[in-house]
Amino acid sequence: MSRRLCLDKILLQCVLQSRTLSGADAINALRPFYFAVHPDFFGQHPKEREVNENSLKRLNGYLENLQKPGFRSFKPTQLTFYVREREPNSSNVQESFSASGFRAVSFTLHTRDLLSTVLDILNSCSLSTEHVQSLNVNAQPHKEAKSTVNRPIKWDKTYYSFTGFKDPEEELEQAQRVETTLISWLDDNEASAVKKLKKSLPLRKELERLKIELSHELQLSDIRWQRSWGIAHRCSQLHSLGRLVQQRPEILKNVKGRTVVFTDRSGMSAAGHIMLGTMDVHHHWTKIFERLPNYYMLQKKLLLLEDRISQLLGGIQVIYIEELQPLLTLEEYYETLNSFYNKLRDSRLPFHPRSLRGLQMILESDRYAPSLHEFGHFMIPTVCDPAALQWFIFAKAQEARENLKRKEEMMITEKELIDTSTERFSLDRLYKEPSVSSAQMIDCCKRLLEESLPYLQGMHLCISHFYSVLQDGDLCIPWNWKN
């Protein structure tokens, strides 16, 4: 083969490879995917919403890198999404179903162009790719997105030996064999995190100042955020609340001792917190503050309803756990309790009074069979058959008591390990995402304490399910990081 012929073939390959999706076409092609996983559609399911939010951030970063000139990183990126619709499993991905019934899809991206990446995502989520063909006439059917590289010509191995060019398939195989380790990832991302963290420091101080001032002025118990919004976004929300305080101070006289939560909708939560929707204007917030006396009356009725259910079930305590349950308004939760109470009252279950004191239960509308959580509380479906419920509680009562005791011990251990790790690595903050369990956090901290990690000094470290540098410099690492 002459060198001139080799150069001609290289030129032909480059021309063919250039016929691919533009950034705008890629966004259009991914519309069905975004519709299936967008966090706004998971408002009542905080765990699934949080996973999708974080995975979308990493996916957007991957797509942005693909559009950068000279981008040649083939480092695999593993993503997990909860998909709303139920469809047949794809043979190329790992799937499971969450407790809420959503389909969990995990797949690894290792493509090096937008077209292959778009097809890989759609195929992995069992979504149609027919509309992609109309966006790019040169697109070929993407039958094996995980194992093939999207390029028109497949060269013989001797071609790469002769020209000195790298074989992309060989590079891909090598990338797949290399698993990200904690040390290597910190090496690659420490500088970026430090830069973002330094840039965010003035805003972090401003956020803390605003939070303290508003909490003191309104005598609030706490101010929280349901989502992991950036520091600038949070400051903007507090400024909005501050302006409302200045304009209408009389409507805020009933917030003493309460917790304000910035979230997707306004109202009062099942936990009794004042919810301020971040997309709502001051008029909507004003209406919520004016209705607080009515909310407090409904909350008293709700507590009375919980007591009545407890009496019918032998003294078991009805609780609501924000981190584990869907985000419900006070009205929604009251309706759920009332429906369950009426069903119990009519069934007249023979529970001995106070026989189940010390035990706990939560009500869930998206389950069909009762279960026992590792932390010791019963998870009871609102549609559960009363007779089956009675048998299940009796059968699991002792195990539930043991789990509750273990939970208390685990919480103490977790706090001690967080404090020790924060001090050992001179961290400014160490925290976890709600979807990370106490057992996972304990395991992670124990393994961290066995390492020497000077990179972490002064950083904000979040224990999560993936590697990521957040927009304000927080480092996210998976709880089961590799050594």
Salt bridges, closest charged atoms under 4 A:
ASP8 OD1 - ARG4 NE 3.67
ASP40 OD2 - HIS38 ND1 3.69
ASP40 OD1 - ARG227 NH2 2.78
GLU53 OE2 - ARG227 NH1 2.90
GLU95 OE2 - ARG103 NH1 2.88
ASP167 OD2 - LYS157 NZ 2.47
GLU171 OE1 - ARG72 NH2 3.64
ASP188 OD2 - LYS75 NZ 3.58
GLU206 OE2 - ARG209 NH2 2.85
GLU206 OE2 - HIS239 NE2 3.45
GLU213 OE2 - ARG209 NH1 2.87
ASP222 OD1 - LYS211 NZ 3.74
ASP222 OD2 - ARG224 NE 3.14
GLU250 OE2 - ARG248 NE 2.54
ASP264 OD2 - ARG227 NH2 3.08
GLU290 OE2 - ARG248 NH2 3.46
GLU322 OE1 - ARG224 NH1 3.25
GLU322 OE1 - HIS273 NE2 3.26
GLU331 OE2 - ARG291 NH2 3.68
GLU332 OE1 - ARG265 NH2 3.22
ASP346 OD1 - ARG345 NE 3.88
GLU364 OE1 - ARG367 NE 2.31
ASP366 OD2 - HIS45 ND1 3.90
GLU399 OE1 - LYS396 NZ 3.57
GLU414 OE2 - LYS432 NZ 2.91
ASP419 OD2 - LYS415 NZ 3.04
ASP428 OD2 - HIS460 NE2 2.94
ASP474 OD1 - ARG204 NH2 2.57
